[in-house]
Amino acid sequence: MDEAEKRVSKIESMVEEAKNRRLSREILDVEEKKRKLVIFSLGDHFFCFPGENIKEIIPTPTVSVVPGAPDFIHGIINVRGDIESVLNLHSLLALPEPTSNSGGHITMAESGGIKSGILVDRVHDVLDIEEKQIAPPLSTHGKEIKDFAVGEISLKNKNITLLDLAGIFSRILS
């Protein structure tokens, strides 16, 4: 290797070293893990389900009552040829039934191989929340809500309770 090649090699080595030092000093912007949440209301109470459990949101179709079913089974519906149960969270969470017959929405949910519709008064939003924004559930909830609450978020001055869908489905099967 002649003298000119040695200088070029040394310069390239110095440039590479400088580049590596600069990169090691840069602060990496690590994106926080996010969870998709479907936010809904039951009366004056706000709740959410993990987005991965909600398959679709549909306007409330005609619900057929099932004689002898528990209070938390609102009835059954036909969804594109499939007969699906519809749960009444008002009853399951010991919340007052809505006074108006606005119809609401049904969130078609699935967890642990169980699929069912869940009647909600209103779906407000579907959004991504950083996991660090999810706090432990409030201790002031009633027993029925505490049984299913797995977290709490605060959004626009409202407390929103994250519900455990697998726990809800487990309870209705027992």
Number of C-alpha atoms within 10 A of each C-alpha: 5 6 8 9 10 11 11 11 12 12 12 12 12 12 12 12 12 12 11 11 11 10 11 10 8 8 7 8 6 6 7 10 10 13 17 17 20 22 20 22 16 20 15 9 12 17 22 25 20 18 17 13 19 20 12 11 17 13 12 19 14 11 14 13 14 12 7 7 10 14 13 17 21 22 20 19 20 13 12 6 7 8 11 16 21 25 25 20 20 19 16 18 18 13 16 11 13 15 7 8 7 10 15 19 19 23 26 20 22 17 17 11 7 12 17 20 28 21 24 23 22 19 19 13 11 15 12 14 16 12 13 11 14 17 14 13 20 17 9 8 12 12 12 13 18 17 15 20 23 18 19 19 21 12 10 6 7 10 15 22 28 24 21 18 22 15 16 18 19 13 12 12 8 5
